[in-house]
Amino acid sequence: MIVRYNSNNSGGYWWLTFDDWVNLGRACWKVNWKDSNSTCPPTSATLVCDSINIAKSNFEYVTSQDPDIAGCSCCGPPHYFYREDEYYDDDVVAEED
């Protein structure tokens, strides 16, 4: 399966550093770099793996970020993980395993 990670500007700042994104790329995540010359950080990445929980564990190991942190009460969580093949299907509810 393909698990997509989306970053959210929760609480008014981006939770991942540039180095976090580089390290995700080194850990086999396909980081969606907007522009190699851009100062804007990426906001998404995908990982081919067996489950969302495996992706979350890998994400936590690589970034030291809690993938399930609540974040800001008005902006929502800073980290979203979902099965990419289910995200665009209105008839399917994504499950975490």
C-alpha positions in Angstrom: 0.0 0.0 0.0 1.0 3.6 -0.4 0.7 5.7 2.8 0.7 9.5 2.3 1.8 11.9 5.0 0.5 15.5 4.9 2.0 18.2 7.1 -0.3 20.9 8.6 0.7 24.3 9.7 -0.8 23.6 13.1 -0.4 26.4 15.7 1.1 28.8 13.2 4.3 26.9 12.4 5.6 23.9 10.4 6.5 21.0 12.7 9.1 19.4 10.5 12.5 21.0 9.8 14.3 20.9 6.4 16.5 18.2 7.9 13.5 16.1 8.8 12.3 16.1 5.2 15.8 15.2 4.0 15.9 12.3 6.5 12.5 11.1 5.4 13.8 10.9 1.9 16.8 8.9 3.1 14.4 6.6 4.8 12.7 5.7 1.5 9.9 8.2 1.8 9.2 9.9 -1.5 9.2 13.6 -0.5 7.2 15.9 -2.6 9.8 18.7 -3.1 8.0 21.6 -4.7 11.1 23.1 -6.2 14.8 22.3 -5.6 15.6 26.0 -5.4 12.6 26.9 -3.2 12.9 28.0 0.4 9.3 26.6 1.0 9.4 23.3 2.8 7.6 20.2 1.3 4.2 19.5 2.8 3.7 15.8 1.8 5.5 12.5 1.3 4.6 8.9 0.5 5.9 5.6 1.7 5.3 2.1 0.3 4.7 -0.2 3.3 2.3 -2.7 4.8 0.3 -0.4 7.0 -0.3 3.1 8.3 1.0 2.0 11.7 4.3 1.0 10.1 4.5 4.3 8.3 3.8 6.2 11.6 6.5 4.2 13.4 9.0 4.9 10.7 8.1 8.6 10.7 8.5 8.8 14.4 11.9 7.0 14.3 13.2 9.3 11.5 11.8 12.7 12.8 11.5 12.1 16.5 8.0 13.6 16.1 4.9 12.0 17.7 2.7 11.1 14.6 -0.5 11.2 16.7 0.1 14.5 18.5 -3.1 16.6 18.8 -1.5 20.0 17.8 -3.4 23.2 18.0 -7.1 23.1 19.0 -8.1 25.5 16.3 -5.8 24.2 13.4 -5.9 20.5 14.1 -3.1 17.9 14.2 0.2 18.7 12.5 0.5 15.2 11.0 -2.0 13.3 8.8 -1.4 9.8 7.5 -3.8 7.9 5.2 -3.8 5.2 2.5 -3.4 7.1 -0.7 -5.6 4.7 -2.7 -8.5 5.3 -0.3 -8.2 9.1 0.1 -9.9 9.9 -3.2 -12.6 7.3 -3.0 -15.8 8.8 -1.5 -17.2 5.3 -0.9 -14.3 4.0 1.2 -13.5 5.0 4.8 -9.7 4.9 5.5 -8.9 2.5 8.3 -5.7 2.4 10.3 -5.2 -1.4 10.0 
